[in-house]
Amino acid sequence: MHERFVSQSYKPMHRLGLKVGFNQLLASPEYPGPSPWHKCWLASVLRRLHVMSQKPRRKSPSPQGKRGSELYEALDADWRKIGLPAPARRALVDAKLYKVSDLRNVTLDELIAMQGMSKSAVARIRTIMDAKGIRFR
């Protein structure tokens, strides 16, 4: 390389053992350009970006156009009144159990086996069921 590219003021590049800054190197007429490997890599990245931009957007889970969290909020109102934690509420809504009276259709073992159902959530559900006189299947 020519001495005219030496940049003493650009200390980080100088610490790395490079005597030229990247911008100076790329602007120089001696720079041969990107290698074939870099050209191939850049083309693959651009193809992936183009494909990602062409993918259709996911439809919302609700026919009314609500998002997932809004859908859960509409369906877990009874569970919110009880004070159940969010994972337990989601597990009950996913199992299509929207009210305390719907728990007549499941067993205690099925309730405990649901993903997101904690011991405290099961205990809270059982006390509410006892207060309303509802039994598991």
C-alpha positions as CSV (number, residue, x, y, z in Angstrom):
1,M,0.0,0.0,0.0
2,H,1.0,3.5,-0.5
3,E,2.2,5.7,2.3
4,R,-0.4,8.3,1.5
5,F,-3.0,6.0,3.2
6,V,-1.2,6.0,6.6
7,S,-3.5,7.5,9.2
8,Q,-1.8,8.2,12.5
9,S,-4.8,10.1,13.8
10,Y,-7.0,7.0,13.6
11,K,-5.7,5.3,16.7
12,P,-8.1,2.3,17.0
13,M,-7.1,1.0,13.6
14,H,-3.5,1.7,14.3
15,R,-3.7,-0.4,17.5
16,L,-5.0,-3.3,15.5
17,G,-1.9,-3.2,13.3
18,L,-3.7,-1.6,10.4
19,K,-2.1,1.5,9.0
20,V,-5.2,2.5,7.0
21,G,-8.7,3.3,8.1
22,F,-11.5,1.2,6.5
23,N,-13.2,4.2,4.8
24,Q,-9.8,5.3,3.4
25,L,-9.1,1.8,2.1
26,L,-12.5,1.4,0.5
27,A,-12.2,4.8,-1.2
28,S,-8.8,4.0,-2.6
29,P,-8.3,3.2,-6.3
30,E,-6.1,0.2,-5.3
31,Y,-8.9,-1.6,-3.4
32,P,-9.9,-4.6,-5.6
33,G,-13.5,-4.7,-4.3
34,P,-15.3,-7.5,-2.5
35,S,-14.1,-11.1,-2.9
36,P,-16.4,-13.6,-4.7
37,W,-17.2,-15.2,-1.4
38,H,-18.4,-11.8,-0.1
39,K,-20.5,-11.3,-3.2
40,C,-22.1,-14.7,-2.8
41,W,-22.8,-14.1,0.9
42,L,-24.3,-10.7,0.2
43,A,-26.6,-12.1,-2.5
44,S,-27.8,-14.8,-0.2
45,V,-28.6,-12.3,2.5
46,L,-30.5,-10.1,0.1
47,R,-32.5,-13.1,-1.2
48,R,-33.5,-14.0,2.4
49,L,-34.5,-10.5,3.1
50,H,-36.6,-10.4,-0.1
51,V,-38.3,-13.7,0.8
52,M,-39.0,-12.5,4.3
53,S,-40.6,-9.4,3.0
54,Q,-42.8,-11.4,0.6
55,K,-44.2,-13.7,3.3
56,P,-47.9,-13.1,4.2
57,R,-48.6,-11.8,7.6
58,R,-50.0,-14.1,10.2
59,K,-53.7,-13.8,10.7
60,S,-54.9,-12.9,14.1
61,P,-56.2,-15.8,16.2
62,S,-59.7,-14.2,16.6
63,P,-62.2,-13.8,13.8
64,Q,-63.1,-10.4,15.2
65,G,-59.6,-9.2,14.5
66,K,-58.4,-9.2,18.1
67,R,-54.8,-10.1,19.1
68,G,-53.9,-13.1,21.3
69,S,-53.8,-11.1,24.5
70,E,-57.1,-9.3,23.8
71,L,-58.7,-12.7,23.0
72,Y,-57.6,-14.1,26.4
73,E,-58.8,-11.0,28.2
74,A,-62.2,-11.4,26.6
75,L,-62.5,-15.0,27.7
76,D,-60.8,-15.2,31.1
77,A,-62.9,-12.5,32.9
78,D,-64.3,-15.0,35.5
79,W,-60.8,-16.3,36.2
80,R,-59.5,-12.7,36.7
81,K,-62.2,-12.1,39.3
82,I,-60.9,-15.1,41.3
83,G,-57.4,-13.8,41.1
84,L,-55.7,-16.6,39.2
85,P,-52.2,-16.0,37.8
86,A,-51.9,-15.4,34.0
87,P,-50.4,-18.9,33.1
88,A,-53.3,-20.6,34.9
89,R,-55.8,-18.4,33.2
90,R,-54.3,-19.1,29.8
91,A,-54.3,-22.9,30.5
92,L,-57.9,-22.8,31.4
93,V,-58.9,-20.8,28.3
94,D,-56.9,-23.1,26.1
95,A,-58.8,-26.0,27.6
96,K,-62.0,-24.2,26.8
97,L,-62.9,-23.8,30.4
98,Y,-64.3,-20.2,30.7
99,K,-66.3,-20.4,33.9
100,V,-66.0,-22.1,37.2
101,S,-69.1,-24.2,36.3
102,D,-67.1,-25.6,33.3
103,L,-64.8,-27.4,35.7
104,R,-67.5,-30.0,36.2
105,N,-66.3,-31.6,32.9
106,V,-62.7,-32.2,34.0
107,T,-61.1,-34.3,36.8
108,L,-58.8,-32.9,39.4
109,D,-55.9,-34.8,37.8
110,E,-56.5,-33.3,34.4
111,L,-56.6,-29.8,36.0
112,I,-53.3,-30.4,37.8
113,A,-51.7,-31.8,34.6
114,M,-52.4,-28.6,32.6
115,Q,-49.3,-26.6,31.7
116,G,-49.2,-23.4,33.7
117,M,-51.4,-24.6,36.6
118,S,-49.6,-24.0,39.9
119,K,-50.4,-25.5,43.3
120,S,-51.7,-22.1,44.5
121,A,-54.0,-21.8,41.5
122,V,-55.4,-25.3,42.0
123,A,-56.0,-24.5,45.7
124,R,-57.8,-21.2,44.9
125,I,-60.0,-23.0,42.3
126,R,-60.9,-25.7,44.8
127,T,-61.9,-23.2,47.4
128,I,-64.1,-21.4,44.9
129,M,-65.7,-24.6,43.8
130,D,-66.4,-25.7,47.3
131,A,-68.0,-22.3,48.0
132,K,-70.3,-22.7,44.9
133,G,-71.0,-26.4,45.6
134,I,-69.4,-27.6,42.3
135,R,-67.6,-30.9,42.1
136,F,-65.0,-32.3,39.7
137,R,-66.1,-35.1,37.3
